[in-house]
Structure formats: structure tokens, C-alpha cells
Amino acid sequence: MERLGIPTASIITHVFLPTAKAMTRMMGVPDYHFVVAEHPLSSLTDEECDERAAKIFDEVEGILLGVNATPVE
């Protein structure tokens, strides 16, 4: 979607960070910005999901708006 000019914000959990970095390099976009959340997500309650979402909201918003988007090292 990014290649079509539609802003996106990908969210991964920290255990998938090495895989995400490898995928961005393999797809030719090594500087692609994504958000890293704490793992796990699937076992969280609705309230815990809300808390996690609140923690990464500003970063997601920044990526979508094209501000403060720093690649993950």
C-alpha cells in the first residue's frame, strides 16, 4: 500500500524484530518504519490491549503522518 501512496503503520511484537528487519531488506525497503510492541498480544484482556495501544499510539500516528518516523535499529 505504501508503494501506492497509501500511508500504513505496521505493528510487530519485539520477538519478531529480527524477522521484520530481514523482510524489509529483502523487499528493498530497509528504511521502512514500523512500530514494535511488547509480546505477547493474543493472551491480553481488552483492557490490556487498550493499554498497549495507548503506549504505541503516538508512534503509529507519527508514521502515518510522516513525522518523527525513525527506523528501528
C-alpha positions as CSV (number, residue, x, y, z in Angstrom):
1,M,0.0,0.0,0.0
2,E,2.9,2.3,0.7
3,R,4.1,1.9,-2.9
4,L,0.6,3.1,-4.0
5,G,1.0,6.2,-1.8
6,I,-1.3,5.0,1.0
7,P,0.3,5.5,4.4
8,T,0.5,2.4,6.5
9,A,1.7,1.6,10.0
10,S,2.9,-1.9,10.6
11,I,2.9,-3.2,14.1
12,I,5.0,-6.2,15.2
13,T,5.9,-7.5,18.6
14,H,9.5,-7.5,19.8
15,V,10.1,-11.2,19.3
16,F,9.6,-10.7,15.5
17,L,12.0,-7.8,15.2
18,P,14.8,-9.7,13.5
19,T,12.4,-11.2,11.0
20,A,10.8,-7.8,10.3
21,K,14.2,-6.3,9.7
22,A,15.2,-9.1,7.3
23,M,11.9,-8.8,5.4
24,T,12.3,-5.0,4.9
25,R,15.8,-5.6,3.5
26,M,14.6,-8.5,1.3
27,M,11.7,-6.3,-0.1
28,G,14.0,-3.5,-0.9
29,V,12.8,-1.1,1.8
30,P,15.4,-1.3,4.5
31,D,14.4,2.0,6.0
32,Y,10.7,1.1,6.3
33,H,9.3,2.3,9.6
34,F,7.3,0.0,11.8
35,V,6.2,0.0,15.4
36,V,7.4,-2.5,17.9
37,A,5.0,-3.6,20.7
38,E,5.6,-5.8,23.7
39,H,4.9,-9.5,23.2
40,P,2.5,-11.3,23.6
41,L,-0.7,-9.8,22.4
42,S,-3.0,-12.7,21.9
43,S,-3.5,-13.5,25.6
44,L,-4.3,-10.0,26.7
45,T,-7.6,-8.8,28.0
46,D,-9.4,-6.0,26.3
47,E,-8.2,-3.5,28.9
48,E,-4.6,-4.7,28.5
49,C,-4.9,-4.3,24.7
50,D,-6.1,-0.8,25.2
51,E,-3.1,0.0,27.5
52,R,-0.7,-1.4,24.9
53,A,-2.4,0.5,22.1
54,A,-2.1,3.7,24.1
55,K,1.6,3.1,24.5
56,I,2.3,3.0,20.8
57,F,-0.4,5.4,19.6
58,D,1.9,8.4,19.1
59,E,4.4,6.3,17.2
60,V,1.7,4.9,14.9
61,E,0.3,8.4,14.3
62,G,3.7,9.8,13.6
63,I,4.4,7.1,10.9
64,L,1.0,7.7,9.3
65,L,1.6,11.5,9.3
66,G,5.2,11.2,8.2
67,V,6.6,12.9,11.3
68,N,9.0,11.5,13.9
69,A,9.3,8.3,11.9
70,T,12.7,6.8,12.8
71,P,13.7,3.4,11.6
72,V,14.1,0.7,14.2
73,E,17.7,-0.1,14.8
